[in-house]
């Protein structure tokens, strides 16, 4: 009976461990990074990626151009805005494994099709 309890505990522990590692990953990152979590999690797996990790693949100037608005709304660009310029930390708006409400939506009502909760 004692051996059975030990075996059951080990099996249960293994299942819990596997489920903790099964995380959602965006398709475009999965295609490029695969399952190499440390490619982004440069500060450890339990920490958010640093901006430097994001900027290895993403160029903030290109992002600012892609999200640019009309001259009238030019400061409503999340990657080059009135409050932070191009210095807003990536993790304030972006999350990989779970949808996140952008920080700016606390005061502004931006509509970005590719960034939904």
N, C-alpha and C positions, 0 to 999 in steps of 0.2 A: 504494500500500500504506500509505503514511504517513497519507493522508487517511482511509482505512478505519479505521485504528487510532484516530485522533482521534475519528471519528464513533462508533465502538464505545465508546470511553472516555466520551464525553458521554452516550450512551444509558444505559450502565451507571450512571454517576453520577446521572442523573436518576431511574432506577429505585430506587436506594438512597435517594435523598432522599425520594421519595414514600413508600417503605415506612417510613421513620423517622417520617413525619408521620401515618401511619395508626395511630391508637391506639384502644384500647377506651375507651368512655365509657358510663357507666350510662344506661339509657333515661330515667330521670326527670330527669337533668341534661341529656341531649341534647334533650329536649322543651322545656326552659326556656332553656338557654344556646345550644344549637345548636353551631356550630363556632367560637365566639368563645373561644378558649383564654385570652385575656388577661382575660376576665371573672372567672376564678378565679385564674389565675397572675399575680397583681398584682406579684410580685417578679421577674418574668422567667419565660420559658417553661421554663427548665432548673431552676427552683426550685419547692419546694412552695408551694402557696397559703398565705397568712397566715391566721390565725384571723379576722382582720377580713374577709377575702374570704368566708369561710364564713358569718360572722355577718351578712352583708348579706342573706342569704336565710333562714338558719336562726336561730331564737331559742333560746338555751341554756335559758331557763326553760321553754319549750314542750317541748324535748327532754327535760328533766329530768322533766316531768310524764308524758310518753309512755313513759318507761322506768322509772318509779317502781315499786318493789316493795312488798310488804306492810310493815307497821310493823316486823315482826320482821326483815325483810331490807332495811330502808330504805337502808342504806349500801352495798348492792350495786347501786347505780344508777350506770351508767357516766358519766352526765352530772351527777351530784351525789353524790360518794362521799366516804368517810371520809378518804382520802389527799389528794385534790386539790380537793374541793368541786366547783365548776363551772369550775375553772381549768385543767383538763387540756387541752393543745393538741390540736386536732382531728386532726392528722396522726399522733398517737401510736396511734390506733385506726383511723382512716379513710384509705382510699386510693381514688382514682378509677379509675385505669387498670389496677390489678392488685390482686387480693385480698390482704388483709393480716391477719395474726393480731393480735388486739387485745393491747396491752401488758399488760392486767390478767390475761390468760390465762396469764401466766408463773407466777402464784401461785393464781389463782382459776379455777374451772371454770364460768363463766357459760354459759348457753345462750340466745343471741339468734338467733331464726329468721332475721331479716333481715340478720344479719351473719355470713356463712359464709365460710370460706377458699376 
